[in-house]
Amino acid sequence: MNYDFIVSGSDQGVTTITLNRPDVLNSFNRRMAQELQRVLRDAADDSAVRAVLLTGAGRAFCAGQDLGEATSGDLGTTDLGDLVKASYSPLARAIREMEKPVICAVNGVAAGAGANLALACDIVIAAEDASFIQSFSKIGLVPDTSGSFFLPRLVGPARATVLMFLGEKVSANKALEWGMIYDVVPGTVLMDTATALARQLATMPTRGLALTKQLINASLSNDLQSQLALEEEMQRQAGRTSDFQEGVRAFLEKRKPSYAGR
């Protein structure tokens, strides 16, 4: 399918999704948000896709909401809650509920909703010159796109409060030091590195990874007893997969496993 503001392609079990409004630093308008929701749904539903890689075109990952569109009417009557409900909350849900790994390659600035879109992904790799900015406070708004949920859990409430209140820029290396992201690499090898990781994940036991992702999601709100019970159930399901059987056979036969993702 052709999109106006998204470029999407699949190869070796990986769907690569590129935000494509480089002239405005890939800031979101409603159309781009809808297209990203659609391509994420398609990737989730396609059994041939076993990992997703998200990045941006040009010199930015995503500068957040296109304020020109969001404020095109009367500022006093603009309902930004409806905009968040229609555009951004569905993106966070789609990423967290997708039963496949989602890798984000942050190639430049990630601000506002763009920063929080990245932080909602399973694994984040950033270019050395990338940065993350909770820019909402600069115009009197609050974090969205699940940022108020994930950022305090990644860096702790004290750091998250400062970042959200002051809107300070966080360099890629600082984000790595604080545990916001997984890795930092030179920009020249960002996509090669992220693609190699996505392809590696696409050859792994996809169902087991999906169950692990469910455990991680649940752990953010579960108490210990609830989490232990869920571990038992997820392990029960994992033990019934063909990938588990293949993994055991490969181990006993001293060969490399060939996982089908089921």
Secondary structure, 3 states (H helix, E strand, C coil): CCCCCEEEEEECCEEEEEECCHHHCCCECHHHHHHHHHHHHHHHHCCCCCEEEEEECCCEEECCECHHHHCCCCHHHCCHHHHHHHHHHHHHHHHHHCCCCEEEEECCEEECHHHHHHHCCCEEEEECCCEEECHHHHHCCCCCCCHHHHHHHHHCHHHHHHHHHHCCEEEHHHHHHCCCCCEEECHHHHHHHHHHHHHHHHCCCHHHHHHHHHHHHHHCCCCHHHHHHHHHHHHHHHCCCHHHHHHHHHHHCCCCCCCCCC
